[in-house]
Amino acid sequence: MAKGMKRSIGIDAKPPEKKCEDENCPWHGRLSLRGKVFTGTVRSAKSHNTAIVEWGFNKFIKKYERYERRKSRVTAHNPPCIHARENELVMIAECRPLTATKRFVVVARLGKGEIEIRGEDKKLIADARKAAAEKEKEEAK
Ligand SMILES: [Zn+2]
């Protein structure tokens, strides 16, 4: 396909309005996507064409029989045509390793947003720990 042409990336994402000349752009370059797709918030976009993306997820903790909010953080390639900024919600997709740490690429901007641990979730975890500790105490009697 001719350079600079928009192509299908195999993911249901809105194509960027701008074009770019980046070889490592999934829309305009030769980068192919495979593996996982995540949605997260851009924590930092200071490095050149790089975004640090973070998102929260629930992990089941067997001992407490509760879910704990955890977060994940990866560095992702931020193509010039997308140019995601800090605190923006983005969709990222897994790709081949681009640098020592970059294995993801930003495929779409989803607007302003946050996906992160909220205060009440921390309280829920604390409550679960307290309940488990009390149960242990009672069993020790
Ligand atoms: Zn592009």
Backbone and ligand atoms as CSV (ligand in chain L), in Angstrom:
chain,resi,resn,atom,element,x,y,z
A,1,MET,N,N,0.845,-1.210,0.000
A,1,MET,CA,C,0.000,0.000,0.000
A,1,MET,C,C,0.878,1.258,0.000
A,2,ALA,N,N,0.463,2.265,-0.695
A,2,ALA,CA,C,1.261,3.494,-0.813
A,2,ALA,C,C,1.455,4.150,0.546
A,3,LYS,N,N,2.608,4.740,0.717
A,3,LYS,CA,C,2.934,5.389,1.977
A,3,LYS,C,C,1.974,6.557,2.224
A,4,GLY,N,N,1.563,6.693,3.456
A,4,GLY,CA,C,0.686,7.811,3.790
A,4,GLY,C,C,-0.784,7.494,3.599
A,5,MET,N,N,-1.079,6.335,3.035
A,5,MET,CA,C,-2.482,5.953,2.833
A,5,MET,C,C,-3.056,5.406,4.134
A,6,LYS,N,N,-4.307,5.681,4.351
A,6,LYS,CA,C,-4.983,5.156,5.522
A,6,LYS,C,C,-5.355,3.703,5.236
A,7,ARG,N,N,-5.142,2.828,6.209
A,7,ARG,CA,C,-5.481,1.436,5.992
A,7,ARG,C,C,-6.258,0.898,7.169
A,8,SER,N,N,-6.797,-0.279,6.983
A,8,SER,CA,C,-7.531,-0.904,8.075
A,8,SER,C,C,-6.521,-1.525,9.038
A,9,ILE,N,N,-6.710,-1.330,10.336
A,9,ILE,CA,C,-5.748,-1.862,11.290
A,9,ILE,C,C,-6.267,-3.109,12.007
A,10,GLY,N,N,-7.464,-3.535,11.660
A,10,GLY,CA,C,-8.008,-4.749,12.245
A,10,GLY,C,C,-8.589,-4.569,13.631
A,11,ILE,N,N,-8.739,-3.321,14.049
A,11,ILE,CA,C,-9.327,-3.027,15.361
A,11,ILE,C,C,-10.423,-1.997,15.139
A,12,ASP,N,N,-11.501,-2.154,15.875
A,12,ASP,CA,C,-12.616,-1.239,15.724
A,12,ASP,C,C,-12.298,0.090,16.419
A,13,ALA,N,N,-11.526,0.928,15.761
A,13,ALA,CA,C,-11.153,2.228,16.320
A,13,ALA,C,C,-11.342,3.301,15.261
A,14,LYS,N,N,-11.611,4.501,15.728
A,14,LYS,CA,C,-11.820,5.615,14.806
A,14,LYS,C,C,-10.466,6.086,14.253
A,15,PRO,N,N,-10.329,6.145,12.911
A,15,PRO,CA,C,-9.040,6.587,12.349
A,15,PRO,C,C,-8.766,8.051,12.686
A,16,PRO,N,N,-7.492,8.420,12.839
A,16,PRO,CA,C,-7.160,9.824,13.132
A,16,PRO,C,C,-7.482,10.709,11.931
A,17,GLU,N,N,-7.784,11.985,12.209
A,17,GLU,CA,C,-8.101,12.904,11.113
A,17,GLU,C,C,-6.845,13.328,10.359
A,18,LYS,N,N,-5.745,13.451,11.096
A,18,LYS,CA,C,-4.481,13.872,10.466
A,18,LYS,C,C,-3.765,12.679,9.833
A,19,LYS,N,N,-2.821,12.994,8.965
A,19,LYS,CA,C,-1.973,11.957,8.383
A,19,LYS,C,C,-0.571,12.122,8.942
A,20,CYS,N,N,0.226,11.069,8.845
A,20,CYS,CA,C,1.619,11.213,9.257
A,20,CYS,C,C,2.520,10.338,8.392
A,21,GLU,N,N,3.798,10.518,8.550
A,21,GLU,CA,C,4.792,9.800,7.748
A,21,GLU,C,C,5.529,8.771,8.590
A,22,ASP,N,N,5.002,8.502,9.763
A,22,ASP,CA,C,5.675,7.617,10.704
A,22,ASP,C,C,5.599,6.156,10.246
A,23,GLU,N,N,6.750,5.543,10.095
A,23,GLU,CA,C,6.812,4.114,9.712
A,23,GLU,C,C,6.137,3.240,10.761
A,24,ASN,N,N,6.224,3.675,12.029
A,24,ASN,CA,C,5.667,2.898,13.125
A,24,ASN,C,C,4.247,3.323,13.498
A,25,CYS,N,N,3.543,3.926,12.552
A,25,CYS,CA,C,2.151,4.303,12.782
A,25,CYS,C,C,1.271,3.165,12.256
A,26,PRO,N,N,0.307,2.683,13.073
A,26,PRO,CA,C,-0.538,1.585,12.596
A,26,PRO,C,C,-1.454,2.005,11.441
A,27,TRP,N,N,-1.755,3.299,11.345
A,27,TRP,CA,C,-2.663,3.798,10.306
A,27,TRP,C,C,-1.928,4.127,9.020
A,28,HIS,N,N,-0.760,4.739,9.135
A,28,HIS,CA,C,-0.075,5.252,7.942
A,28,HIS,C,C,1.264,4.594,7.665
A,29,GLY,N,N,1.745,3.810,8.592
A,29,GLY,CA,C,3.044,3.165,8.413
A,29,GLY,C,C,2.902,1.683,8.128
A,30,ARG,N,N,3.899,0.935,8.560
A,30,ARG,CA,C,3.907,-0.495,8.270
A,30,ARG,C,C,3.716,-1.335,9.527
A,31,LEU,N,N,3.421,-0.692,10.631
A,31,LEU,CA,C,3.311,-1.426,11.892
A,31,LEU,C,C,2.048,-2.286,11.925
A,32,SER,N,N,2.230,-3.583,12.171
A,32,SER,CA,C,1.038,-4.435,12.293
A,32,SER,C,C,0.748,-4.703,13.766
A,33,LEU,N,N,-0.515,-4.858,14.068
A,33,LEU,CA,C,-0.962,-5.042,15.442
A,33,LEU,C,C,-1.360,-6.479,15.695
A,34,ARG,N,N,-1.082,-6.923,16.887
A,34,ARG,CA,C,-1.483,-8.266,17.271
A,34,ARG,C,C,-1.536,-8.281,18.790
A,35,GLY,N,N,-2.260,-9.220,19.340
A,35,GLY,CA,C,-2.292,-9.346,20.792
A,35,GLY,C,C,-3.390,-8.527,21.426
A,36,LYS,N,N,-3.066,-7.917,22.554
A,36,LYS,CA,C,-4.090,-7.302,23.386
A,36,LYS,C,C,-4.377,-5.844,23.061
A,37,VAL,N,N,-5.591,-5.447,23.403
A,37,VAL,CA,C,-6.027,-4.070,23.240
A,37,VAL,C,C,-6.482,-3.573,24.610
A,38,PHE,N,N,-6.045,-2.395,25.009
A,38,PHE,CA,C,-6.437,-1.833,26.295
A,38,PHE,C,C,-6.901,-0.396,26.126
A,39,THR,N,N,-7.658,0.060,27.101
A,39,THR,CA,C,-8.047,1.463,27.166
A,39,THR,C,C,-7.473,2.025,28.454
A,40,GLY,N,N,-6.817,3.151,28.363
A,40,GLY,CA,C,-6.215,3.727,29.556
A,40,GLY,C,C,-6.064,5.224,29.451
A,41,THR,N,N,-5.532,5.804,30.508
A,41,THR,CA,C,-5.318,7.242,30.569
A,41,THR,C,C,-3.844,7.552,30.355
A,42,VAL,N,N,-3.576,8.583,29.561
A,42,VAL,CA,C,-2.187,8.991,29.342
A,42,VAL,C,C,-1.687,9.710,30.593
A,43,ARG,N,N,-0.657,9.156,31.197
A,43,ARG,CA,C,-0.090,9.747,32.418
A,43,ARG,C,C,1.010,10.731,32.070
A,44,SER,N,N,1.738,10.446,31.008
A,44,SER,CA,C,2.812,11.342,30.587
A,44,SER,C,C,2.981,11.237,29.085
A,45,ALA,N,N,3.161,12.369,28.439
A,45,ALA,CA,C,3.408,12.373,26.997
A,45,ALA,C,C,4.611,13.263,26.716
A,46,LYS,N,N,5.539,13.269,27.650
A,46,LYS,CA,C,6.682,14.182,27.564
A,46,LYS,C,C,7.730,13.703,26.560
A,47,SER,N,N,7.996,12.393,26.536
A,47,SER,CA,C,9.005,11.890,25.606
A,47,SER,C,C,8.485,11.954,24.171
A,48,HIS,N,N,9.405,12.063,23.234
A,48,HIS,CA,C,9.078,12.177,21.821
A,48,HIS,C,C,8.323,10.939,21.329
A,49,ASN,N,N,7.140,11.147,20.781
A,49,ASN,CA,C,6.308,10.069,20.231
A,49,ASN,C,C,6.073,8.904,21.202
A,50,THR,N,N,6.035,9.230,22.483
A,50,THR,CA,C,5.828,8.188,23.483
A,50,THR,C,C,4.800,8.647,24.514
A,51,ALA,N,N,3.949,7.749,24.906
A,51,ALA,CA,C,2.963,8.051,25.942
A,51,ALA,C,C,3.023,6.958,27.004
A,52,ILE,N,N,2.940,7.361,28.265
A,52,ILE,CA,C,2.831,6.385,29.336
A,52,ILE,C,C,1.345,6.254,29.656
A,53,VAL,N,N,0.836,5.039,29.460
A,53,VAL,CA,C,-0.607,4.810,29.594
A,53,VAL,C,C,-0.873,3.908,30.802
A,54,GLU,N,N,-1.868,4.295,31.567
A,54,GLU,CA,C,-2.186,3.580,32.796
A,54,GLU,C,C,-3.676,3.255,32.849
A,55,TRP,N,N,-3.994,2.079,33.380
A,55,TRP,CA,C,-5.399,1.745,33.559
A,55,TRP,C,C,-5.550,0.843,34.775
A,56,GLY,N,N,-6.737,0.842,35.313
A,56,GLY,CA,C,-7.001,0.024,36.496
A,56,GLY,C,C,-7.766,-1.222,36.117
A,57,PHE,N,N,-7.637,-2.260,36.915
A,57,PHE,CA,C,-8.423,-3.471,36.682
A,57,PHE,C,C,-8.693,-4.135,38.016
A,58,ASN,N,N,-9.642,-5.040,38.038
A,58,ASN,CA,C,-9.984,-5.737,39.274
A,58,ASN,C,C,-9.297,-7.088,39.309
A,59,LYS,N,N,-8.603,-7.354,40.407
A,59,LYS,CA,C,-7.965,-8.653,40.558
A,59,LYS,C,C,-8.615,-9.341,41.740
A,60,PHE,N,N,-9.020,-10.576,41.533
A,60,PHE,CA,C,-9.676,-11.314,42.611
A,60,PHE,C,C,-8.635,-11.827,43.588
A,61,ILE,N,N,-8.801,-11.479,44.861
A,61,ILE,CA,C,-7.883,-11.948,45.903
A,61,ILE,C,C,-8.581,-13.076,46.656
A,62,LYS,N,N,-8.090,-14.259,46.490
A,62,LYS,CA,C,-8.740,-15.458,47.022
A,62,LYS,C,C,-8.885,-15.397,48.545
A,63,LYS,N,N,-7.823,-14.989,49.198
A,63,LYS,CA,C,-7.807,-14.961,50.668
A,63,LYS,C,C,-8.946,-14.124,51.236
A,64,TYR,N,N,-9.218,-13.003,50.616
A,64,TYR,CA,C,-10.255,-12.095,51.130
A,64,TYR,C,C,-11.578,-12.246,50.399
A,65,GLU,N,N,-11.599,-13.099,49.402
A,65,GLU,CA,C,-12.787,-13.299,48.575
A,65,GLU,C,C,-13.358,-11.975,48.078
A,66,ARG,N,N,-12.479,-11.081,47.738
A,66,ARG,CA,C,-12.886,-9.768,47.227
A,66,ARG,C,C,-12.035,-9.427,46.001
A,67,TYR,N,N,-12.504,-8.389,45.321
A,67,TYR,CA,C,-11.706,-7.861,44.223
A,67,TYR,C,C,-10.864,-6.704,44.728
A,68,GLU,N,N,-9.650,-6.648,44.260
A,68,GLU,CA,C,-8.786,-5.533,44.603
A,68,GLU,C,C,-8.524,-4.754,43.324
A,69,ARG,N,N,-8.545,-3.431,43.434
A,69,ARG,CA,C,-8.245,-2.618,42.255
A,69,ARG,C,C,-6.732,-2.559,42.107
A,70,ARG,N,N,-6.273,-2.923,40.934
A,70,ARG,CA,C,-4.852,-2.836,40.646
A,70,ARG,C,C,-4.678,-1.941,39.434
A,71,LYS,N,N,-3.459,-1.497,39.208
A,71,LYS,CA,C,-3.268,-0.752,37.974
A,71,LYS,C,C,-2.066,-1.225,37.194
A,72,SER,N,N,-2.154,-0.972,35.927
A,72,SER,CA,C,-1.124,-1.400,35.003
A,72,SER,C,C,-0.639,-0.165,34.258
A,73,ARG,N,N,0.636,-0.173,33.906
A,73,ARG,CA,C,1.210,1.011,33.268
A,73,ARG,C,C,2.192,0.538,32.192
A,74,VAL,N,N,2.020,1.014,30.993
A,74,VAL,CA,C,2.945,0.653,29.921
A,74,VAL,C,C,3.368,1.893,29.141
A,75,THR,N,N,4.493,1.789,28.462
A,75,THR,CA,C,4.868,2.855,27.543
A,75,THR,C,C,4.350,2.457,26.164
A,76,ALA,N,N,3.790,3.413,25.461
A,76,ALA,CA,C,3.219,3.137,24.147
A,76,ALA,C,C,3.711,4.164,23.141
A,77,HIS,N,N,3.852,3.725,21.905
A,77,HIS,CA,C,4.228,4.638,20.831
A,77,HIS,C,C,3.038,5.554,20.545
A,78,ASN,N,N,3.335,6.831,20.400
A,78,ASN,CA,C,2.292,7.840,20.211
A,78,ASN,C,C,2.532,8.497,18.849
A,79,PRO,N,N,1.935,7.956,17.769
A,79,PRO,CA,C,2.239,8.477,16.422
A,79,PRO,C,C,1.848,9.950,16.277
A,80,PRO,N,N,2.570,10.704,15.445
A,80,PRO,CA,C,2.299,12.140,15.284
A,80,PRO,C,C,0.867,12.448,14.863
A,81,CYS,N,N,0.231,11.544,14.082
A,81,CYS,CA,C,-1.136,11.817,13.621
A,81,CYS,C,C,-2.142,11.721,14.767
A,82,ILE,N,N,-1.809,10.993,15.811
A,82,ILE,CA,C,-2.713,10.856,16.959
A,82,ILE,C,C,-2.342,11.881,18.030
A,83,HIS,N,N,-1.068,11.939,18.366
A,83,HIS,CA,C,-0.528,12.917,19.299
A,83,HIS,C,C,-1.388,13.056,20.567
A,84,ALA,N,N,-1.546,11.942,21.276
A,84,ALA,CA,C,-2.327,11.956,22.518
A,84,ALA,C,C,-1.587,12.760,23.579
A,85,ARG,N,N,-2.355,13.503,24.369
A,85,ARG,CA,C,-1.751,14.315,25.420
A,85,ARG,C,C,-2.083,13.786,26.803
A,86,GLU,N,N,-1.429,14.333,27.787
A,86,GLU,CA,C,-1.640,13.919,29.168
A,86,GLU,C,C,-3.108,14.004,29.578
A,87,ASN,N,N,-3.541,13.045,30.367
A,87,ASN,CA,C,-4.907,12.950,30.908
A,87,ASN,C,C,-5.964,12.612,29.870
A,88,GLU,N,N,-5.545,12.237,28.690
A,88,GLU,CA,C,-6.513,11.823,27.684
A,88,GLU,C,C,-6.716,10.318,27.759
A,89,LEU,N,N,-7.941,9.910,27.472
A,89,LEU,CA,C,-8.253,8.492,27.426
A,89,LEU,C,C,-7.883,7.981,26.028
A,90,VAL,N,N,-7.155,6.892,25.975
A,90,VAL,CA,C,-6.722,6.368,24.678
A,90,VAL,C,C,-6.935,4.861,24.575
A,91,MET,N,N,-6.964,4.398,23.342
A,91,MET,CA,C,-7.002,2.964,23.095
A,91,MET,C,C,-5.607,2.578,22.610
A,92,ILE,N,N,-5.037,1.536,23.217
A,92,ILE,CA,C,-3.712,1.085,22.781
A,92,ILE,C,C,-3.784,-0.374,22.352
A,93,ALA,N,N,-2.920,-0.737,21.434
A,93,ALA,CA,C,-2.886,-2.116,20.944
A,93,ALA,C,C,-1.460,-2.632,20.992
A,94,GLU,N,N,-1.346,-3.924,21.219
A,94,GLU,CA,C,-0.032,-4.554,21.293
A,94,GLU,C,C,0.576,-4.659,19.891
A,95,CYS,N,N,1.883,-4.492,19.823
A,95,CYS,CA,C,2.582,-4.620,18.547
A,95,CYS,C,C,3.947,-5.238,18.801
A,96,ARG,N,N,4.776,-5.292,17.795
A,96,ARG,CA,C,6.119,-5.817,18.009
A,96,ARG,C,C,6.889,-4.831,18.890
A,97,PRO,N,N,7.980,-5.285,19.545
A,97,PRO,CA,C,8.762,-4.348,20.351
A,97,PRO,C,C,9.335,-3.233,19.486
A,98,LEU,N,N,9.052,-1.986,19.845
A,98,LEU,CA,C,9.540,-0.846,19.069
A,98,LEU,C,C,10.838,-0.308,19.661
A,99,THR,N,N,10.909,-0.301,20.981
A,99,THR,CA,C,12.153,0.032,21.690
A,99,THR,C,C,12.257,-0.960,22.839
A,100,ALA,N,N,13.217,-0.732,23.721
A,100,ALA,CA,C,13.400,-1.642,24.857
A,100,ALA,C,C,12.121,-1.800,25.670
A,101,THR,N,N,11.329,-0.741,25.769
A,101,THR,CA,C,10.131,-0.825,26.623
A,101,THR,C,C,8.808,-0.685,25.861
A,102,LYS,N,N,8.833,-0.243,24.647
A,102,LYS,CA,C,7.577,-0.005,23.921
A,102,LYS,C,C,7.094,-1.243,23.168
A,103,ARG,N,N,5.965,-1.756,23.599
A,103,ARG,CA,C,5.346,-2.899,22.931
A,103,ARG,C,C,3.886,-2.621,22.600
A,104,PHE,N,N,3.515,-1.364,22.765
A,104,PHE,CA,C,2.150,-0.962,22.496
A,104,PHE,C,C,2.169,0.307,21.652
A,105,VAL,N,N,1.062,0.542,20.981
A,105,VAL,CA,C,0.945,1.766,20.194
A,105,VAL,C,C,-0.451,2.354,20.421
A,106,VAL,N,N,-0.503,3.685,20.498
A,106,VAL,CA,C,-1.789,4.357,20.659
A,106,VAL,C,C,-2.503,4.309,19.314
A,107,VAL,N,N,-3.717,3.759,19.275
A,107,VAL,CA,C,-4.442,3.662,18.003
A,107,VAL,C,C,-5.568,4.680,17.890
A,108,ALA,N,N,-6.043,5.198,19.035
A,108,ALA,CA,C,-7.109,6.188,18.969
A,108,ALA,C,C,-7.190,6.990,20.259
A,109,ARG,N,N,-7.622,8.248,20.102
A,109,ARG,CA,C,-7.887,9.091,21.269
A,109,ARG,C,C,-9.366,8.988,21.577
A,110,LEU,N,N,-9.690,8.848,22.849
A,110,LEU,CA,C,-11.100,8.678,23.239
A,110,LEU,C,C,-11.591,9.863,24.063
A,111,GLY,N,N,-10.847,10.958,24.046
A,111,GLY,CA,C,-11.257,12.147,24.776
A,111,GLY,C,C,-10.704,12.184,26.183
A,112,LYS,N,N,-11.136,13.180,26.930
A,112,LYS,CA,C,-10.663,13.328,28.307
A,112,LYS,C,C,-11.259,12.231,29.170
A,113,GLY,N,N,-10.478,11.712,30.068
A,113,GLY,CA,C,-11.056,10.700,30.942
A,113,GLY,C,C,-10.060,10.096,31.889
A,114,GLU,N,N,-10.573,9.349,32.810
A,114,GLU,CA,C,-9.747,8.743,33.837
A,114,GLU,C,C,-10.173,7.303,34.035
A,115,ILE,N,N,-9.197,6.420,34.137
A,115,ILE,CA,C,-9.476,5.074,34.586
A,115,ILE,C,C,-8.476,4.832,35.695
A,116,GLU,N,N,-8.915,4.948,36.913
A,116,GLU,CA,C,-7.937,4.768,37.982
A,116,GLU,C,C,-8.600,4.345,39.275
A,117,ILE,N,N,-7.766,4.032,40.237
A,117,ILE,CA,C,-8.254,3.602,41.540
A,117,ILE,C,C,-8.911,4.777,42.251
A,118,ARG,N,N,-10.114,4.547,42.709
A,118,ARG,CA,C,-10.820,5.591,43.445
A,118,ARG,C,C,-10.726,5.319,44.946
A,119,GLY,N,N,-10.969,6.354,45.706
A,119,GLY,CA,C,-10.837,6.256,47.170
A,119,GLY,C,C,-11.668,5.147,47.780
A,120,GLU,N,N,-12.912,5.006,47.346
A,120,GLU,CA,C,-13.798,4.016,47.961
A,120,GLU,C,C,-13.315,2.588,47.711
A,121,ASP,N,N,-12.578,2.398,46.599
A,121,ASP,CA,C,-12.053,1.062,46.333
A,121,ASP,C,C,-10.960,0.698,47.334
A,122,LYS,N,N,-10.152,1.697,47.672
A,122,LYS,CA,C,-9.102,1.474,48.672
A,122,LYS,C,C,-9.748,1.125,50.006
A,123,LYS,N,N,-10.873,1.787,50.307
A,123,LYS,CA,C,-11.606,1.542,51.549
A,123,LYS,C,C,-12.132,0.110,51.545
A,124,LEU,N,N,-12.649,-0.303,50.399
A,124,LEU,CA,C,-13.173,-1.665,50.256
A,124,LEU,C,C,-12.096,-2.699,50.550
A,125,ILE,N,N,-10.917,-2.449,50.045
A,125,ILE,CA,C,-9.791,-3.369,50.279
A,125,ILE,C,C,-9.426,-3.371,51.765
A,126,ALA,N,N,-9.379,-2.174,52.362
A,126,ALA,CA,C,-9.036,-2.051,53.785
A,126,ALA,C,C,-10.072,-2.795,54.632
A,127,ASP,N,N,-11.353,-2.618,54.298
A,127,ASP,CA,C,-12.443,-3.297,55.020
A,127,ASP,C,C,-12.305,-4.811,54.915
A,128,ALA,N,N,-11.963,-5.276,53.720
A,128,ALA,CA,C,-11.811,-6.712,53.489
A,128,ALA,C,C,-10.673,-7.263,54.336
A,129,ARG,N,N,-9.594,-6.491,54.410
A,129,ARG,CA,C,-8.440,-6.919,55.212
A,129,ARG,C,C,-8.810,-6.969,56.690
A,130,LYS,N,N,-9.551,-5.960,57.138
A,130,LYS,CA,C,-9.976,-5.870,58.539
A,130,LYS,C,C,-10.861,-7.070,58.884
A,131,ALA,N,N,-11.826,-7.346,58.014
A,131,ALA,CA,C,-12.762,-8.457,58.234
A,131,ALA,C,C,-12.000,-9.784,58.315
A,132,ALA,N,N,-11.027,-9.939,57.441
A,132,ALA,CA,C,-10.235,-11.173,57.425
A,132,ALA,C,C,-9.415,-11.303,58.704
A,133,ALA,N,N,-8.860,-10.188,59.171
A,133,ALA,CA,C,-8.060,-10.187,60.401
A,133,ALA,C,C,-8.927,-10.542,61.603
A,134,GLU,N,N,-10.145,-9.997,61.618
A,134,GLU,CA,C,-11.075,-10.282,62.725
A,134,GLU,C,C,-11.484,-11.746,62.743
A,135,LYS,N,N,-11.699,-12.267,61.530
A,135,LYS,CA,C,-12.077,-13.668,61.404
A,135,LYS,C,C,-10.966,-14.567,61.936
A,136,GLU,N,N,-9.731,-14.209,61.614
A,136,GLU,CA,C,-8.574,-14.971,62.076
A,136,GLU,C,C,-8.477,-14.940,63.590
A,137,LYS,N,N,-8.741,-13.766,64.156
A,137,LYS,CA,C,-8.695,-13.574,65.612
A,137,LYS,C,C,-9.720,-14.475,66.289
A,138,GLU,N,N,-10.940,-14.480,65.703
A,138,GLU,CA,C,-12.013,-15.291,66.282
A,138,GLU,C,C,-11.689,-16.785,66.223
A,139,GLU,N,N,-11.086,-17.168,65.120
A,139,GLU,CA,C,-10.722,-18.581,64.953
A,139,GLU,C,C,-9.618,-18.995,65.922
A,140,ALA,N,N,-8.800,-18.041,66.303
A,140,ALA,CA,C,-7.656,-18.317,67.209
A,140,ALA,C,C,-8.142,-18.532,68.645
A,141,LYS,N,N,-9.352,-18.021,68.963
A,141,LYS,CA,C,-9.879,-18.116,70.341
A,141,LYS,C,C,-10.120,-19.575,70.766
L,1,ZN,ZN,ZN,-0.237,8.167,11.344
